[in-house]
Amino acid sequence: MSDVVIAGVGQTPVGEHWNTSLRELALHAIEAAIQDSGGVQPQALFVSNVFAPTLSHQAHLGAFIADFAGLTGIEALTIEGAGASGGLALRQAYLTVNAGGAEAALVVGVEKLTDQTGSGVEAAIATAVDSDYEAVQGLTPTAQAALLMRRYMHEFNVDHDSFAGFSLVAHANGVNNPNAMFRKAIKFEAYQRAGMVSEPLNMFDVAPGADGSAALLVTRRDLLPPSFSHPMVRISGSSSVTDTLALHDRSDPLDFRAARLSAQRACRQAGILPADIDLFELFDAFSIHAALSLEAAGFAERGQGWQLAADGELNLDGSLPISTFGGLKARGNPGGATGVYQAVEAVMQLRGQVGENQVRDARRALVQCLGGPASSVATHVLEKTEP
């Protein structure tokens, strides 16, 4: 069987798209990905989305998006796994193409959080936690992350300022990303002065929700058209793992077990170790999640994930660049589309198409997205290969 490769990528700017509909956002990304692939036509469509049924009053997104994109007649369905939705959709596309179920599969993540405002948005976001035992008590994902950070600070004797490095890295990298929501670097003093969102999480510890769409065209290497001219990026490892939905059901809430297992399995499939990774697109919806993800993936010991950011190891010229386009913090977090943005950005890094944010000699990228506190996790190893 030929390598499964990502032939095309497309994305829209992340932000507040008041005058663009859900279907139009998706179409922009789809058209860009198909054009980028040299015209590869998909036989399957996987739409990653979380909030459309609640905020946009639109379900049945497979047919909805396929119809508007002129792709009727193909297989099309929706993948939902909270923040992991985009990575889970990419995994389904990979499995489908690898198994021969389709010659090419299209992944499109799309989200419109601005279709509503105020408490309705917060209520929708809270559906990602356990409704019966967490949301009913008023717990939100942000408050949940705040509890995790407070526990981490207590258990490992870490102060709040120690997490600043994650925000500084993300915002520095977002400056040169034309699709980022925030394109301004911040200083340590700004992090210290930022207002609290849910103590101890401040404004720079929480990624902003936003609208956006990103797309990937997945196919087999031997099926690429003669017009394909990009450096080749293959999916060499793919894994998804689940953990308990509610934090109180875990023996150790600071162990992102599903993230650890997913990273291990993806790396094992790719035949590599974490040390072989050149960049890590992690899911920094909250600073505490970034620290726990680094530890789960094997890049840091327990209680030491924050130290990598403080020491500059996560910068573009560091030993493990992260959030190379700004991550969720600066690019923005468009829900079900976020995991697809992460993969698009990793592909661009491996192709060498990033300009000032280019990671030097990047050949392998680890891409991981989290649903909730790593209740659902999807991890991929993307690798640049010879033509």
C-alpha positions in Angstrom: 0.0 0.0 0.0 1.3 3.5 -0.9 2.0 6.1 1.7 -1.0 8.1 2.9 -0.1 11.8 2.3 -1.7 15.2 2.9 -1.8 16.6 -0.6 -3.7 19.8 0.0 -4.3 22.3 2.8 -6.6 25.3 3.1 -7.6 27.7 5.8 -9.5 30.9 6.5 -8.4 33.7 8.9 -9.5 33.0 12.5 -11.7 35.7 14.0 -15.2 37.0 14.1 -16.8 36.3 10.8 -20.1 38.0 11.4 -21.0 38.3 7.7 -19.9 34.8 6.6 -22.1 31.8 7.1 -21.0 28.4 8.4 -21.3 26.9 4.9 -19.4 29.7 3.3 -16.5 29.4 5.7 -16.2 25.7 5.0 -16.3 26.2 1.3 -13.5 28.7 1.3 -11.2 26.2 3.1 -12.3 23.3 0.9 -11.7 25.2 -2.3 -8.2 26.2 -1.1 -7.3 22.6 -0.1 -8.5 21.1 -3.4 -6.6 23.8 -5.4 -3.5 23.3 -3.3 -3.6 19.5 -4.0 -3.5 20.1 -7.8 -7.2 19.3 -8.2 -7.6 16.0 -6.3 -11.3 15.1 -6.0 -12.4 13.5 -2.8 -14.8 10.5 -2.5 -15.3 11.0 1.2 -15.8 14.1 3.4 -15.3 14.3 7.2 -16.6 17.5 8.8 -15.3 18.3 12.3 -17.6 20.5 14.3 -18.8 20.9 17.9 -21.2 23.7 18.2 -23.2 24.1 15.0 -26.3 22.2 16.3 -26.4 24.5 19.3 -25.1 27.8 18.1 -25.9 27.8 14.4 -29.0 25.6 14.7 -27.6 23.3 12.0 -27.0 19.6 12.3 -26.5 17.1 9.4 -23.3 18.8 8.4 -22.0 16.1 6.2 -24.8 16.6 3.6 -25.0 20.3 4.4 -21.3 21.0 3.5 -21.1 18.5 0.7 -24.1 20.0 -1.0 -22.8 23.6 -0.8 -19.4 22.6 -2.0 -20.7 20.7 -5.0 -19.7 17.4 -3.7 -23.0 15.5 -3.6 -22.8 11.9 -4.4 -19.8 11.2 -2.0 -19.8 9.8 1.5 -20.0 12.6 4.0 -20.5 12.7 7.8 -19.8 14.7 10.9 -17.1 14.0 13.5 -17.6 15.5 17.0 -15.2 15.0 19.9 -15.1 18.4 21.5 -11.6 20.0 21.0 -10.3 16.7 19.5 -12.8 16.8 16.7 -10.4 18.0 14.0 -7.8 15.4 14.9 -10.4 12.6 15.0 -11.7 13.6 11.6 -8.2 13.5 10.2 -7.8 10.0 11.7 -11.0 8.8 10.0 -9.7 10.2 6.7 -6.4 8.4 7.2 -8.0 5.1 8.1 -10.4 5.3 5.2 -7.7 6.0 2.6 -5.3 3.5 4.1 -7.9 0.8 4.0 -8.9 1.6 0.4 -12.3 2.8 1.3 -11.7 6.0 -0.8 -8.9 7.1 -3.0 -9.0 10.6 -1.5 -10.8 12.0 1.6 -11.4 15.6 2.5 -11.3 16.8 6.1 -12.9 20.2 6.9 -13.2 21.7 10.3 -15.6 24.6 10.6 -17.0 26.5 13.5 -19.1 29.7 14.0 -19.1 30.7 17.7 -20.3 34.2 16.8 -23.7 33.0 15.7 -24.7 33.6 19.3 -23.3 35.8 22.1 -23.3 35.8 25.9 -24.5 33.0 28.1 -25.7 30.9 25.2 -22.1 30.4 24.0 -20.9 29.5 27.5 -23.7 27.0 27.9 -22.8 25.4 24.5 -19.1 25.2 25.5 -20.1 23.5 28.8 -21.6 20.6 26.9 -18.0 19.3 26.6 -17.9 18.4 30.3 -20.0 15.8 32.1 -23.5 17.2 32.1 -24.9 15.1 35.0 -22.0 15.6 37.4 -20.1 18.7 36.3 -22.0 21.1 34.2 -25.1 20.8 36.4 -23.0 22.2 39.2 -22.0 25.2 37.1 -18.6 23.8 36.1 -17.2 25.1 32.7 -14.1 23.9 30.9 -12.4 27.1 32.0 -13.2 26.6 35.6 -12.1 23.0 35.3 -8.8 24.0 33.9 -8.4 26.5 36.7 -8.9 23.7 39.2 -6.2 21.7 37.4 -3.8 24.6 37.5 -4.4 25.2 41.2 -3.7 21.5 41.9 -0.6 21.5 39.7 0.8 24.6 41.5 0.1 23.1 44.9 1.5 19.6 44.1 4.7 20.8 42.4 5.2 24.0 44.3 5.0 26.1 41.1 3.9 29.8 41.1 1.5 31.2 38.6 4.2 33.3 36.8 5.9 30.1 35.8 3.2 29.5 33.1 3.9 32.8 31.4 6.3 31.2 28.9 3.5 29.5 27.0 1.7 32.7 26.3 4.9 34.6 25.4 5.8 31.9 22.9 2.4 31.7 21.3 1.9 35.4 20.9 5.5 35.9 19.5 4.7 33.2 16.9 1.3 34.7 16.1 2.9 37.9 14.9 3.8 36.5 11.5 0.7 34.4 11.0 -1.7 36.3 8.6 -4.6 34.0 9.8 -4.1 34.6 13.5 -6.6 36.4 15.6 -4.0 38.2 17.6 -0.8 39.3 15.9 1.0 41.1 18.7 3.8 39.9 21.0 3.4 40.3 24.7 5.9 40.9 27.5 6.2 39.1 30.8 4.8 42.2 32.6 1.7 42.1 30.5 1.1 38.5 31.5 1.5 39.5 35.2 -0.9 42.3 34.9 -3.6 40.5 33.0 -7.0 40.2 34.5 -8.3 37.0 36.0 -10.7 34.8 34.1 -11.1 32.0 36.6 -8.4 32.2 39.2 -5.6 31.3 38.8 -6.2 31.4 35.0 -5.7 34.9 33.6 -6.6 36.3 30.2 -3.4 35.0 28.6 -3.9 31.5 30.0 -7.1 31.0 28.1 -7.3 30.7 24.3 -10.1 32.8 22.7 -13.0 31.2 21.0 -13.5 32.2 17.4 -14.8 31.4 14.0 -12.8 29.7 11.3 -12.4 26.8 8.9 -9.5 24.7 7.8 -9.3 21.8 5.4 -7.0 18.9 4.5 -7.0 16.7 1.4 -5.7 13.2 2.2 -4.9 10.6 -0.5 -2.3 7.9 -1.5 1.0 9.0 -2.8 0.7 7.0 -6.0 -2.6 8.8 -6.8 -1.2 12.3 -6.8 -1.7 14.2 -10.0 1.2 15.2 -12.2 0.6 18.8 -11.3 1.4 18.2 -7.6 4.4 20.3 -6.8 4.7 20.4 -3.0 7.2 18.6 -0.9 5.6 15.3 0.2 4.2 15.1 3.7 2.9 11.7 4.8 1.0 10.5 7.9 3.4 8.1 9.5 1.6 7.7 12.8 -2.1 8.1 13.9 -3.8 7.3 17.2 -6.9 8.3 19.2 -7.5 7.4 22.8 -10.1 8.2 25.4 -10.1 8.7 29.2 -12.9 9.3 31.7 -15.0 12.3 30.8 -15.3 13.6 34.4 -12.1 14.5 36.2 -13.4 13.1 39.5 -13.3 9.6 38.0 -9.5 9.7 37.6 -7.1 8.5 40.2 -4.7 11.3 39.1 -6.2 14.4 37.4 -2.7 15.7 36.5 -1.9 12.6 34.5 -3.3 13.1 30.9 -3.2 9.4 30.4 -5.0 9.4 27.0 -2.6 12.0 25.7 0.3 9.9 26.9 -1.0 6.7 25.3 -2.0 8.4 22.1 1.4 10.0 21.7 3.2 6.7 22.4 1.1 4.8 19.9 1.4 7.3 17.2 5.2 7.5 17.6 5.4 3.7 17.8 3.5 3.4 14.5 5.9 5.9 13.0 8.9 4.1 14.3 10.3 7.1 16.2 10.9 8.4 19.7 9.7 11.8 21.1 13.3 13.0 20.7 13.0 12.6 16.9 10.3 15.2 16.7 11.2 18.6 15.3 8.1 20.5 16.3 5.0 19.9 18.5 1.7 21.5 17.7 0.1 21.0 21.1 -3.4 21.9 22.3 -2.9 25.0 24.4 -6.5 25.9 25.0 -5.2 26.6 28.6 -1.7 27.1 29.8 -2.1 24.2 32.2 -3.1 21.9 29.3 0.1 22.8 27.5 2.3 21.8 30.5 0.4 18.6 31.0 0.6 17.7 27.3 4.3 18.2 27.2 4.7 15.9 30.2 2.3 13.3 28.8 4.0 13.2 25.5 7.3 12.5 27.2 9.1 15.8 26.6 9.2 16.7 30.3 9.1 15.0 33.7 6.0 15.4 35.8 5.7 18.9 37.2 8.4 20.2 34.8 6.5 21.0 31.6 6.4 24.7 32.4 10.2 24.7 32.7 10.7 24.1 29.0 8.8 27.3 28.2 10.7 29.3 30.9 14.1 28.1 29.5 13.3 29.0 25.9 13.2 25.4 24.7 9.8 25.9 23.1 10.8 28.9 21.0 11.2 28.6 17.2 14.9 28.2 17.6 14.6 26.0 20.7 14.9 22.2 21.0 11.2 21.7 20.7 9.2 24.5 19.0 5.5 24.6 19.8 2.5 26.6 18.6 4.6 27.7 15.6 1.7 29.7 14.1 0.6 31.1 17.5 -1.2 28.1 18.8 -4.7 28.3 20.1 -3.7 31.3 22.3 -2.8 33.7 19.4 -4.3 32.1 16.3 -7.5 31.5 18.2 -9.6 28.4 19.0 -12.4 27.8 16.5 -13.7 24.6 18.3 -14.1 21.7 15.9 -11.8 23.3 13.4 -8.9 23.8 15.7 -7.3 20.3 15.2 -7.5 20.8 11.5 -5.7 24.1 11.7 -3.0 22.4 13.8 -2.4 19.8 11.0 -2.5 22.5 8.3 0.2 24.5 10.1 2.4 21.4 10.6 2.2 20.5 6.9 3.2 24.0 6.0 6.2 23.8 8.4 7.3 20.5 6.8 6.9 21.9 3.3 9.0 24.9 4.3 6.3 27.4 3.5 6.3 29.4 6.7 8.7 32.3 6.1 9.9 34.0 9.3 8.3 31.3 11.5 10.0 28.4 9.7 11.4 25.8 12.0 14.9 25.0 10.6 15.3 21.6 8.9 11.8 20.4 10.1 11.2 16.9 9.0 8.8 15.5 11.6 5.9 17.1 13.5 3.8 15.8 16.3 0.2 17.1 16.2 -2.1 16.5 19.2 -5.5 17.9 20.0 -7.5 17.3 23.2 -11.2 17.1 23.8 -11.8 18.4 27.3 -9.0 17.6 29.8 -7.7 14.9 27.5 -10.9 12.9 27.6 -10.6 12.4 23.9 -7.2 12.7 22.2 -6.0 12.4 18.6 -2.3 12.4 17.8 -0.6 12.3 14.4 3.0 12.1 13.3 3.5 14.0 10.1 6.8 13.4 8.2 8.4 15.0 5.2 9.5 12.4 2.7 11.6 12.3 -0.5 9.7 12.9 -3.8 
